[in-house]
Amino acid sequence: MGDSSTTEVVSRERRWWKEAVFYQIYPRSFNDSDGDGVGDIPGMVEKVDYLDDLGVDAVWLNPVYESPQADFGYDIADYRAINPEYGTMDDWDRLLAELHARDIRLVMDLVVNHTSKEHEWFQRSRAAEEPYEDYYIWRPSDDGHPNNWESHFDIPAWTYDDERAAYYLHLFTRDQPDLNWELRAVREEIFNVVSWWLERGIDGFRLDVINEISKEPGLPDGDPECGPVGAEHHINGPRMHEYFEKLSEQGFGEHRERVATIGECALIDPETALDVTGRESALLDMVIYFDHMQLDGRDRFDYREWELTDLKEAMTRWQDAVAEGTWVALYHSNHDQPRAVSRFGDPDYRYESATMLATWLHGHRGTPFVYQGEEIGMSNVSFESPRDLVDPWAINHWENEREAGRAFDEVREDFERLSRDNARTPMQWSDAAHAGFSADEPWMPVGDDFETVNVAADRDRKRSVFEYYRDLIALRDGMDVLVYGAFDLLLPDHERIYAFRRTLPEADQELLIVCNFSDDRLTFEAPASVDVADATVVLANLPEPETEPVTVELRPYEAIIYEL
């Protein structure tokens, strides 16, 4: 087995953002320093050493810009100001400095498809004030909505504005009007925003729903059988690559090579990912895709059963795309998804399933992302009544269900399985009041299990999810095969064992990764194509793992990484 420092990987492949592990911070729910119940930037500064101890290389920070918080920061009212609830620009400067002092990079979350309706641009546009009149997509209509498009949030995509006497387009909430990227002045405004933040020293952007900025000319009606209706006319639109190239050249400019660009791309497929990461345009370094997140329901609250073979097919399809030249974000949790332990694992096997899922995810080729709380195995929460719902998407779903005559108890499981609120409860730091998140009542209730599932308790345990994550991150940092090695799925038809091989001949590195996705004891038999004669265990989530993987008796949710 070769040493990472001597690995001969083609130099053009090496990028810091490929080799990094990212940690995602959701500001409202991470750490409250001033006792107002809302997480803030000084609270993040207090936890920088925690991030350093975990071993992550970069932070993805969800929006902290000035915002009325209709969609919790994804409705930006001022791109160049910090939301007062979170602190000041001086606080942000200190966060950046403290992260950089520990060699942790900072990537900001940027929303350029839409703004808040409280943004000065929209206020002037609704007044038809030049030059802002066409900064947004307005349509007069005497016959109702200009077309049949639906918002991603289960409401019509058009809202009438009395002041303008016209409808404006919003692909998300009514408070998030879409910018008109057809207008050069809008593009230049965005380019200037990007440049302004890069000059402040950040290390890149996560670009929210970036493949929706180009709309089909004429805004034709969408196919009513496809959801959301109209998506085919605003996802991967006709001028998308042109806009991407202009943003790269005029927004990122001289900073482009040093920073990371992470594109959240709705309904993206591998071929399009190859296009947007170099084949047709080169704005994006990696994409956030959703195939594995839609196995249990393509529409947010339309649950369906899934099989492990479906997950294998989805992940392998994207691993093949990486082999062809794209790059991907690896994640099983974020602020838009329910907690993975509840979704793909089992809270009754919290440690086992949390660490197995981490092993499975980090074992793939791509850049792993850790969402706050997953490193201690946080799980979904319960919703006793509609009053517990905070996410506008969940609230819209409940309103639609209520209007259809359903009682909350009939649809409660929808929210407890799939609501984004599951991921947004406060970080559980200790068993103190409010889970140590705040000195006062938090903006959302903490999870019911906070007295036993929290950072302090987890790190005191003999088997700690946090400590396992730290070991896993360190292993990836020391082995190029986990970053650059080829991926080979094994046992594609097995319904409960997910096994694969990673190989990097240039470094003489080869790994076998075996994960039990069930609460049963299972037998893994290494395929004849895998030479396991010299196998040794380099990491396992349970004590005394089988050392010879010819035949392995796997315990519930056991995960083992073998060096071959």
N, C-alpha and C positions, 0 to 999 in steps of 0.2 A: 504494500500500500504506500503510495507516494505522499510526501509531505506537501501541504497546500502551498507553502512558500516557494516550492520549486516546480509547481505545476506549469506546464506549457500549454496554456489556452490561447487560441488566436487572439491577438491583442485587440482587434476591433470588437470582439465580443465582450470584453471586460467593461462593465459600467458599475458605478457605485450603487445605483438603484436596483441592479440585478442582485447584488450580493447583500443588500441590506434586509433587515427585518423592520417593518414599520409598526408603530403603535398608534392607534387611532384614539383621539380624545374628543369626546362629545362635551363641549364646555359647560352646559347647564348642569350636567350630572357628574362631573369628575370630582371636584373638591371645592367647597365653599369656605373662603377665608374670612368673610366678614359677617357671617351669621344671618344673612338675609334669605337663606333657603335656596339660593341659586349659585351654581358653580361659577368660578371666575378665574381670571388669569393669575392673580397672586396665589390662588389655590393651586394652580398648575405648577407655579414656581416652587411651592412647598414640596411638591412630589417629584421634582426633577431627579433627585437622588434615587428615588424608587425606580424610575425608568432606567436610570443608569445601572442599577443593580440587576434589573431584569435582563439587561444586555442588548436592548434594542438600539438600532442605528439611526432611526429617523422617526419623527412624529408627524402624523397627518392630523391637522387641527381643523375640526369642523368650523363653519363660519363664525367669526367673532366680530364682524362688521356691524355698524349701526343698523338696527332693524327693529321693526315693530313686533317681530317674533310671531307672525301669523303662521309661518312654517318653520319656526325655531331657527332663524338665521338664514334660511335659504330664500328669504325675501329681503334683499339688501336695499337699504335706504340711502346709504352713503358708503361707497367703496373705500374711501380714504379715512374712515373714522372707526374707532372701536365702540362697540355697543356699551353704553354706560353701566349696564348690569354686570359686565365682565371686567370693567376696569378702564384704564387709560392707555394711550399710546406709549407712555413711559413704562407702564406695566408690561406691555407687549414687548418693548425693546429689552426689558430685563429678562423676560422669558427666552427670547432669542439668544441673548448673551449667555444665559445659564445653560441652555441646551448646547450651544456651540462650544462652551468651555469643557463640556464632557464629550465632545465629538459626536453629538447627536444633531442631525439635521432637522430643519423645520420646513414642512410642506403645507402651504395654506390651501384651503378649500375655496374655490372661486366659482361663482354662478354668473354666467354671461348669456344664458338663453333668455333670462327674465330678470326683472328687478322687483322691488316692492312697489306697490302703487303709491307709497308715501315718498318715493324717490323724487327729487326735484325735477328730473327729466319727465316723469310721468305727469306731475302736477302741471308743468308747463305745456306738455303735449295735450292733455285733456282740455286746456284752455286755447288750444290751437295757436299757441305762441311760437313764432319763428325764432330759431331754426328747429324747434323741438316738435313741430306739428306731426312729423312722420317718424318719430323715434320709436313708435310702437305700431302695432298692426291694428288699424281701425277700419271698420266697414260700416257704412250706413245701411240700414235695412228697415223697410216698412212692413216686412212679412216675417218678423222674428229673426232667429239666429241666422247669420250669413251662410252657414253650412251645418252639416250634421256632426261635426267633430265633437269628441268627448275629451274631457280632461283625464289625466292619469288618476285623478282622485275621485272618479265616479260621479262627476257632475258635467254639465255642458261646458264646452271650452270657450264660450262667449258670454260676456256680461255687458249689459247696456249701461252706459254712463250718461247721466242726465246733463252734465255740464257740456260734454262734447256732442251730445245727441247722436251717439254712434255706439256700436259694439266694439269692444277690444278683445283680442285673443289672449287666452291664458291656458297653457297646457297643464297647469297645476292648480293651485287655489285661485279664487277670484282676486286675491290680494297680490298675485304675482303675474302682472302683464308681461307678455312676450315682447322682447326687443325686436326691432325690424332691422335685421342684418343686411337687408338689401341696400340700406342707406349708408353711404360711405361715412358720414359723420358719426353714426353709431359705432361702426367698426373702429374708427379712429379713437373714439372715447374709450373703448375697451382696450385697444392697444396701449393707450396711455396709462390706464389703470394697471395693466400687467407690468409695464415697464417701471412704474412707480414703486410697486412692491418688490420687484427684483432688485431695484437700486437700494432698498432697505436691507438687503442681505439674505432674503429667504432662499430656500434651496429647491423651490419648485412649486407646482400647483397640482392639486387634484381638480379636474375640470368637470363640473356637474353637468349631467345630461348634454354633453358637448355635441353629440351627433344629432341634436334636434334644432340647431340654429338656422338651418336652411329649410325653407318651406317651398312646396310646389307652387309655381306661379298660378295665380287664379284661385288658389285654395279650394280645389274641387271637393265635392262630397266624398266621404270615405265609404269603404265596404262595411255595411251594417253588421255583417257576420263576423267581422274581426274586431278585436278589442285592443286598446281603446280605438273607437271608430275614428278614422282619419289618420291613424299612425303611419300608414304607407305614404302619406303626403308630407310628413314632417320629420320622419326618421331617415337619416342618411340621404338628405335632400340633394337636389341637383347641383348646388353650389358649395356643398360641404367641403370638398377637398380644396377648392379655391379659397374659402374662408380660412381653413386650417393653415394653408401655406402663408397667407397674409398675416395671420396671427403669429405664426412662427417667426417670420422675417421681420415684421414691424413691431410686434409686441415683445417677443422674447429677445430678438436681435442678438447681440453679442453674448447674452447670457445663456443662449439655448443649449450649448454643449455641457455646461457645468450643472444644469438643473435637471430635475425629473419632471416629466409631464405625464400625469395619470388620467386617462380619459374614462369617465363613466359613460358608457354607451348603451342606450336603451335597445333591447332586442337585437343586439349585435350577434353576428355569426362569424365563424373563423375566417372566412374569405374576406369579409369587410374589415376584420381586425388586421389582416395582412395588408390591406389597402391603406389603412389609416396610420400604420406604424412603419411606413416606408415605401410601399409599393406604388401608391398613388399620391400620398402626402406624408409629411414627416413631422407633423406637430406632436404626435403622441409617442411616448416611449413604451407605454403599456396600456392595456385596456382592462376595465372592470366589466366582466361579463356576468350573465345571470342564469345560464342553462341549469346549473346545479341548484340554484335557488328557486327554480320554478318547477322542480320535480313534484312538489306537493301542491301545486296550483299555479297555473300561468297567470290567472287573475288573482289579485291579492288575497281575497277571502274565499276563493273557490277551492276548498281543500280536496285533494285526491290522494289515494294511497300510492306509495312509490316502492320500488324494489331496488336493492343494492346494485343489481345489474344495470338499472337505469343510470345510477350515479356513475358507475364505471364507464358507461358509454359516453356520458356528458363530459367527464373529466378527460377521458382518452382523446376525444375529438379535439379538445383544446390543447392537450399535450402534443398532438400531431401538428397543430397550427404553430406552436412554439418551435417545434423542430423545423418547420418551414421558414421561420424568420420573424414571427411576431413575438410579443412578450405579454405576460398576463399578471394581474394581481391575484394572489391566492388568498381566499378568505372563506370562512364559513359563518362569520358574524360581522355585523356592523350596525350602524344606527338605524338602518332601514330594514333590518331582518330580526326575526325572533332569535332567542338564545339557542345556540347550537346544541348544548347539553340536552335541552328539552326537545329539539327538533330532530337531531340525528343520533342522540345518545339516550341516556336515562338518568334523571336526577337521583334515582335510588342507587346508582353506581356513579356518583358525581365524579370522584377522583378518577376512576377507571375510564369512564367514557370521555371525560374532558381531555385526559392525556392521550387516549387513543386517537381522538379526533385531531388533536394537535400533531401527533406523529404522522397520521395519514396526510394531513394538509401540507405540512412543511416538507414532507417527503417528495412532493411533486416539483416539477420544474416551473419556476416563476418566482415572484417576490411575495413572501408571506406577510400578511397583515394581521395584527393582534388587536382586537377591539377591547376597550377597557372592560374589565370584569371577566373576560373569558379566561384570563390567566389565574383565576381562582375558582372557576367553574360556576359562575352565576347562571341562573336558570330563569325560565319564564315566571310570570306572576299571575295572580288571579284578579278578576274584575267582577266585583259584586253587583255593580249597577252601571248604567250608562254614564253616571256622574264620574266614574273612575277613568273614562276615556279622555285622553288629552290630544292624541294625534289627529289632525284634521281628516286624514284618510279614514281612520277608524270611525270618527264622528259622522262623516258622510255616509259610510257604509251602514251605520246604525240607523241614520235617518231614512235611508232608502228601505231598509228592512222594516222599520217601524211603520212607514207609509204603506208597505205591502201587507200590514196586519200581523206581523210577527212580534211576539213578546221577547224581551231581552234574554230570558233563560233559553229560548229556542236557538239563539245565535251566539250565545256567550262563548261557546267553544271556538267560534271563528276568531275571536279576539285573543283568547288564551293560547291558541295555537300560532297565530300568524300576525298579530298586531305589532306594529313598530314600537308601541309603548313598552313592550317587553324588554327592549334593549335600552330604553331611555330612563329607567329607574336609577336613582343615585348609586354611585359606586359604594360598595360596602367595605369600609376600611376597618371597622372594629365592631364589637358588640355593644358599644356605647349607644346612647340615644341617637336616633336618626342614622345609625350605622357609622357614626363618626364622620359623616359627610358634612354636616352642618350643625351649628349650635341651636338652630331654630327649625321650625317645620319646613321640610323641603318642598320644592315646587311640585314634585311628584312623590307619592309615598315610596318608602324603601321596600325592598322585597321582604316577604314574610319570614324568610329563613336567615335574615342578616345576623342573628345571634350566633349561628353556627357557621355560616358561609360568609367569611370576611377575610381581609388580607391578614390581619393579625393572627386569627385562628388558623388559617391555612398554613402560614409560615411556621407555626408552632408544631404542626403535625409531623409525624414520622414520614408520612407520604403526602407531600405537598404539591398541589397543582402548579403553584408558582415556581417552586424549585425545579420541577420537571421542565417547565417552559424554559427556564434559564439554561438547563442542561441541553435542551433541544436547540436553542438559539446558538449556544456555544459550539455545538457539534456542527451545525451548518456553517458557522463562521470558519471552522477549521477544515472543512472538506469541500473542495471545489465540485466534487461529483454531485452534491446536493443542489448546486446552483446551475452548473453547466452540463451535467451528465445526461445521457440519453435516457428516455423513459420507456419501459417495456412492461405492459400489463400482463400479469399472470392470472390464471384461473378466471377468465372473463365471465364464465357462466355460474360461478359459485355465488350463491345467494346470501352468504353471511360472512365470508372471508374476502377481504380486499388485500391483495398481495401484488407487489410490483418490484421491478429491479431497476436500479440506476447504475449506469456505467459511464466511465470517462477513461478510455484507454490511454490518452495522453498523460494522465496522472497515475495510471495503474490503480484506479479506484473503482470498486464495484460494491454495491450495497443490495441487500435483499430486505424489503420492508413488508412485514406481515401484520395485519390488523383484523381483529375479531370485532365485527359490527353487531354483536348480539350478546345477550346475557346467558348464553349457553356455553358449555364446554364443547369445543370443536377440534377436529384433527386436521392439521395442515400437512400436506405432503408436497415436498419440493418437486417441481417438474423435472424431468430428466434433462431438460435443456439448461438447467441451472446447476453449475458445479459448486456444491456446498462442502466439499471435502475439507477445506481450510477455514470454514466459517468461524467467526468469533462474534460475540454480542458486543455492540458498541453503545447501545442504549435500549432500555426496556422500562415499561411503566409499572411492572410488578416484580417483586423479588424472586430470585432464583428462576429465571427464565430457562427454557430448554436451550442448551448450548449447541446442539447439533440439529440443524433444521431439516434433516432428511425427513423426519416425521416429528411434528410439534403438537403437543396437546395444549391447545390454547384455552386459557381461562376467560371468563366473561370480560369483554372489552379489553383484552390484552393486546399490547402492541410491542413488537420487537424489531429492532434494526440490527441486521447482521452485516458484518464486513466480510466479503468473500475474497 
